């Protein structure tokens, strides 16, 4: 885990994501998920490029059951963009970096 992303859990999700003053890109993932691991470096880049303007958070679905079920996570990676406590966009699977950039730019 690089220093640019934040690990969130069921207990920290509300304070870290829902109450954030900047948009938060949340990656619901698991270590055994090949596509999740594949998109990891892209998310790290996004965290670096948008440092201070967004937060990139990662939630391991194997270690946290409540939050993924509240968000209806059925497939991973499931990436959600939360702004002002509301989901403003989401994607499932490995998507091009340009798609993630579009999501973020719309929220900024």
Order of alpha helices (4+ residues) and beta strands (2+ residues): beta-beta-alpha-beta-alpha-beta-beta-alpha
